[in-house]
């Protein structure tokens, strides 16, 4: 009798892991000639999922348990590796344990492998598939798959974003795990695994599934981080296919905090410049004075965005008021640098205009933008190492 081992990656699935594992095993009646076993791979769930899974292994010899680090990619890759080494399956399968996909997908995935394919992909976006999520999440899931199709390819795969898949051990062993970003905490493992499987020569087929809201709990996908990773990984994969061996994804991951800080700084620059000009036009302030007030408005804007986005996963000993005071002090030094630059340029060149033919540009516009590089460098370095000093990274 042939065997399929279904990996169920879990994190805080206490409410439904028992029921879901039993439902997966019950699908054996729809798969003649096959034995279904389940490997629950838990990422150190604080809610006690791991303890329940361990108890299940004592009750049912077809249920196995593995405790790993955080991250869907870690759970899947370490789970499949363990399965190959210890459980000796003929087919490797995987399915999220949150109940969003009906368990009847398991025998249908295996039957695709029986047809001679070495990779079966469950899809919401092929005929017969349904996406029953909210409108915003439908747009997100369809949009992320479209980005992967358009930038990375191949175009004929329509679903890149869910875990319902089955494949042969031979294919898994051919995948380049060194290039696969399986240790990342976002769900980039899903499109990345497909890409690497195709590069390894996978013969694949998509089959329809119905994707619905979670049976229990909440979605752990971080929309902004996943969107960022999808774009950067898709570009990385495309560059590789063009023969450009530059790890764009890893480079942007290392620079991610700086990039986010820069994007926040861009919004702050817009706010700063807007108020800078308003204060000059409507209050008659000289450029240096206007710069002082407009920068304070931008400081409040930037602190808010950096606190809730750029450094949101940093756990520090400072409370929000201490962080704001620290950010304010750092920014005031940056303000002093900016005011000094504007004042110096104003003294050197005055308050004239450059005539471009179709319009005139005041010198004070150039004074403003000359402050951006030195002030951004100062603000990022000091806030990175002091205001939101890395003391303990929150694992998500």
C-alpha positions in Angstrom: 0.0 0.0 0.0 1.3 3.4 -0.9 1.5 6.2 1.6 0.8 10.0 1.5 2.0 12.1 4.5 0.0 15.3 4.8 1.9 18.2 6.6 -0.4 20.3 8.8 1.6 23.4 9.8 0.1 25.0 12.9 0.4 28.1 15.0 -2.3 28.7 17.6 -4.7 26.1 16.2 -5.8 24.7 19.5 -9.5 25.1 18.8 -9.6 22.9 15.6 -6.5 20.8 15.2 -8.0 17.6 16.6 -11.1 17.8 14.4 -9.1 18.8 11.3 -6.5 16.1 11.6 -9.2 13.4 12.0 -11.1 14.8 8.9 -7.9 14.5 6.9 -7.4 10.9 7.9 -11.0 10.1 7.1 -10.3 11.0 3.5 -8.5 7.6 3.2 -11.9 6.1 2.2 -11.8 8.2 -1.0 -8.2 7.1 -1.9 -8.2 3.3 -2.5 -4.8 1.7 -2.2 -3.4 4.6 -0.2 -2.6 5.1 3.5 -3.0 8.6 4.8 -0.8 9.8 7.6 -0.7 13.3 9.2 2.4 15.2 10.4 1.4 18.1 12.6 4.3 20.6 12.5 3.8 23.2 15.2 5.7 26.5 15.4 5.8 26.7 19.2 2.2 27.8 19.6 1.7 29.6 22.9 -2.0 28.4 23.1 -1.1 24.8 23.7 -1.6 23.4 20.1 1.6 21.4 20.5 0.5 19.6 23.6 -2.8 18.6 22.0 -0.9 17.4 18.9 1.4 15.3 21.1 -1.6 13.7 22.8 -3.0 12.9 19.4 0.1 10.9 18.5 -0.5 8.7 21.5 -4.1 8.1 20.5 -3.5 7.4 16.8 -0.4 5.9 15.2 -1.2 7.6 11.9 -0.7 11.1 13.5 2.9 12.4 14.0 4.2 15.5 15.6 7.2 17.8 15.1 8.0 21.0 17.0 9.9 23.7 15.0 10.7 27.4 15.0 8.4 30.1 13.9 7.4 30.6 10.3 5.3 28.8 7.7 8.3 28.1 5.5 10.2 26.6 8.4 7.2 24.3 9.3 6.7 23.1 5.7 10.4 22.5 4.7 11.4 20.9 8.0 8.2 19.0 8.1 8.7 17.5 4.6 12.4 16.8 5.4 11.4 14.9 8.5 8.6 13.1 6.7 11.1 11.9 4.0 13.7 10.8 6.6 11.3 9.1 9.1 7.9 8.3 7.5 9.0 7.3 4.0 6.0 8.6 2.0 5.3 8.0 -1.7 3.7 11.4 -1.9 4.2 14.5 0.1 1.2 16.7 0.7 0.4 19.8 2.7 -2.7 21.7 3.8 -3.2 24.6 6.2 -4.8 23.4 9.4 -7.1 26.4 9.7 -10.1 24.9 7.9 -10.1 27.4 5.0 -9.8 24.6 2.5 -12.0 21.5 2.6 -10.1 18.3 3.3 -11.5 16.6 0.2 -8.7 18.3 -1.7 -6.2 15.7 -0.3 -7.4 12.7 -2.4 -7.9 14.9 -5.4 -4.3 16.2 -5.2 -2.9 12.6 -4.8 -4.9 11.5 -7.9 -3.2 14.2 -9.9 0.2 12.6 -8.9 -1.3 9.2 -9.9 -1.9 10.7 -13.4 1.8 11.2 -13.8 2.3 14.7 -12.6 4.9 15.4 -10.0 3.2 18.6 -8.6 -0.5 19.1 -7.9 -1.6 22.7 -7.0 -5.0 23.5 -5.4 -6.4 26.7 -6.9 -9.2 29.2 -6.3 -8.7 30.7 -9.8 -9.3 27.8 -12.2 -12.8 26.7 -13.4 -14.7 25.1 -10.4 -12.6 27.0 -7.8 -14.1 29.5 -5.5 -12.8 32.3 -3.3 -15.3 32.9 -0.5 -13.2 35.5 1.4 -14.2 39.2 1.9 -13.9 41.5 -1.0 -10.7 43.1 0.3 -9.1 39.7 0.8 -10.3 38.5 -2.6 -8.5 41.5 -4.1 -5.4 40.8 -2.1 -5.2 37.1 -2.9 -6.0 37.6 -6.6 -3.6 40.6 -6.8 -0.7 38.8 -5.3 -1.1 35.8 -7.6 -1.3 38.2 -10.6 1.9 39.9 -9.6 3.6 36.5 -9.5 2.2 35.5 -12.8 3.1 38.8 -14.5 6.6 39.4 -13.1 7.9 36.0 -12.2 5.8 33.5 -14.2 4.7 31.1 -15.5 1.6 32.7 -16.8 -0.4 29.5 -16.9 -0.3 29.0 -13.1 -3.2 31.0 -11.6 -2.8 30.3 -7.9 0.4 31.1 -6.0 -0.9 31.9 -2.6 -2.3 28.9 -0.7 -0.6 25.8 0.7 -2.8 23.0 -0.7 -0.3 21.0 -2.7 1.1 17.6 -3.3 4.3 16.5 -4.9 6.7 13.6 -5.3 9.7 13.1 -3.0 11.9 13.1 -6.2 10.8 16.6 -7.0 11.3 17.9 -3.4 14.8 16.5 -3.4 15.6 18.4 -6.6 14.5 21.8 -5.2 17.3 24.3 -4.4 16.7 24.9 -0.7 19.7 27.3 -0.5 17.9 29.7 -2.9 14.4 29.2 -1.4 13.6 31.8 1.3 11.9 29.3 3.6 13.1 30.8 6.8 11.3 34.1 6.3 8.4 34.8 8.7 5.9 35.9 6.0 4.1 33.5 3.6 6.6 34.1 0.8 7.3 30.3 0.9 4.1 29.7 -1.1 5.0 31.5 -4.4 8.7 30.9 -3.9 8.3 27.1 -3.6 6.3 27.0 -6.8 9.0 29.0 -8.6 11.8 26.7 -7.4 9.7 23.6 -8.2 9.3 24.8 -11.7 13.0 25.6 -12.0 13.6 22.0 -10.8 11.6 20.8 -13.8 8.2 20.1 -12.2 5.4 18.7 -14.4 2.4 20.4 -12.7 -1.4 20.6 -12.8 -3.9 22.9 -11.0 -7.2 21.6 -9.7 -10.1 23.6 -8.2 -10.7 24.2 -4.5 -13.0 26.3 -2.4 -11.3 28.8 -0.2 -13.4 30.1 2.7 -13.0 32.0 6.0 -11.2 30.4 8.8 -13.1 27.9 10.9 -11.5 29.3 14.1 -9.0 32.0 15.1 -7.6 34.7 12.8 -5.5 35.1 9.7 -1.8 35.3 10.5 -0.9 36.7 7.1 0.7 40.2 7.4 -0.6 42.0 4.4 2.0 44.8 4.1 5.0 42.6 4.7 3.7 39.8 2.4 2.9 42.4 -0.4 6.5 43.8 -0.1 7.9 40.2 -0.2 5.8 39.2 -3.2 7.0 42.1 -5.3 10.7 41.8 -4.3 10.8 38.0 -4.7 9.0 38.1 -8.0 11.6 40.7 -9.3 14.4 38.5 -7.9 13.0 35.4 -9.7 12.6 37.3 -13.0 16.2 38.6 -12.8 17.4 35.0 -12.2 15.5 33.8 -15.2 17.2 36.5 -17.3 20.6 35.2 -16.1 21.2 38.1 -13.7 22.6 36.5 -10.6 21.9 39.2 -8.1 19.9 38.3 -4.9 17.5 41.2 -5.1 15.1 39.6 -2.5 17.8 39.1 0.1 19.3 42.5 -0.5 15.9 44.2 0.0 15.2 42.1 3.1 18.4 43.3 4.7 17.6 46.9 3.8 13.9 46.5 4.6 13.9 48.7 7.7 15.9 51.4 5.9 13.5 51.3 2.9 10.4 51.5 5.2 12.1 54.4 7.1 12.8 56.1 3.8 9.2 55.7 2.6 8.0 57.2 5.9 10.5 60.0 5.4 9.1 60.6 1.9 5.6 61.2 3.4 7.2 63.4 6.0 9.0 65.3 3.3 5.7 66.0 1.6 4.1 67.2 4.8 7.2 69.2 5.7 7.3 70.9 2.2 3.6 71.6 2.2 3.6 73.4 5.5 7.0 75.0 4.7 5.4 76.7 1.7 2.1 77.5 3.5 4.0 79.2 6.3 6.0 81.3 3.8 3.0 82.2 1.6 0.3 82.8 4.1 2.1 83.8 7.3 5.0 85.6 5.7 7.7 83.7 7.6 11.3 83.8 6.4 12.5 80.4 5.0 14.6 79.4 8.0 11.7 80.1 10.5 9.2 78.4 8.2 11.5 75.3 8.1 11.5 75.1 11.8 7.7 75.0 12.2 7.1 72.7 9.2 9.6 70.2 10.4 7.9 69.9 13.8 4.6 69.0 11.9 6.6 66.4 9.9 8.2 65.0 13.1 4.8 64.1 14.5 3.8 62.5 11.2 7.0 60.5 11.0 7.0 59.3 14.6 3.5 58.0 14.2 4.2 56.1 11.0 7.5 54.7 12.2 6.0 53.5 15.4 3.1 51.7 13.9 4.9 50.4 10.8 8.7 50.7 10.4 9.6 49.5 13.9 6.3 47.9 14.9 7.9 44.5 15.6 10.7 45.9 17.8 10.2 45.3 21.5 12.0 47.9 23.5 12.1 48.9 27.1 10.8 52.3 26.3 7.1 53.1 26.4 5.5 55.2 23.6 6.0 58.5 25.4 9.7 57.8 25.9 10.1 56.8 22.3 8.3 60.0 21.2 10.6 62.1 23.4 13.6 60.3 22.1 12.4 60.7 18.5 11.7 64.4 19.1 15.2 65.0 20.5 16.8 63.2 17.6 14.6 65.1 15.1 15.4 68.4 16.8 19.1 67.8 16.1 18.1 67.0 12.6 16.1 70.2 12.5 19.1 72.1 13.6 21.1 70.5 10.8 18.3 71.4 8.3 17.9 75.0 9.6 21.6 75.5 9.4 21.8 74.3 5.8 18.8 76.5 4.8 20.2 79.5 6.6 23.7 79.0 5.1 22.3 78.6 1.6 20.0 81.6 2.1 23.0 83.8 3.2 25.1 82.6 0.3 22.5 82.8 -2.5 19.7 85.0 -1.2 16.0 84.7 -2.0 16.1 84.9 -5.8 14.5 82.8 -8.5 15.6 80.5 -11.4 13.8 81.3 -14.6 13.0 78.0 -16.4 11.2 79.8 -19.3 7.8 78.3 -18.5 8.0 79.2 -14.8 10.2 80.6 -12.1 11.4 78.4 -9.2 12.4 80.1 -5.9 15.8 79.4 -4.5 14.2 78.3 -1.2 12.8 75.2 -3.0 16.4 74.0 -3.5 17.4 75.0 0.0 14.6 72.7 1.3 15.6 69.6 -0.7 19.3 70.1 0.1 18.5 69.2 3.7 17.0 65.8 3.0 20.1 63.5 2.6 22.1 64.6 5.7 19.0 64.8 7.9 17.7 61.4 6.8 21.0 59.7 7.5 21.2 61.3 11.0 17.6 60.4 11.8 17.8 56.8 10.7 21.1 55.9 12.3 20.2 57.3 15.7 16.6 56.1 15.8 17.6 52.7 14.6 20.3 52.3 17.3 18.7 54.3 20.1 14.9 55.2 19.9 13.9 51.7 18.7 17.0 49.9 19.8 16.9 46.2 19.1 16.5 44.5 22.4 14.2 41.6 21.4 12.6 41.0 18.0 8.9 40.1 18.2 8.5 36.9 16.2 5.4 36.9 14.0 
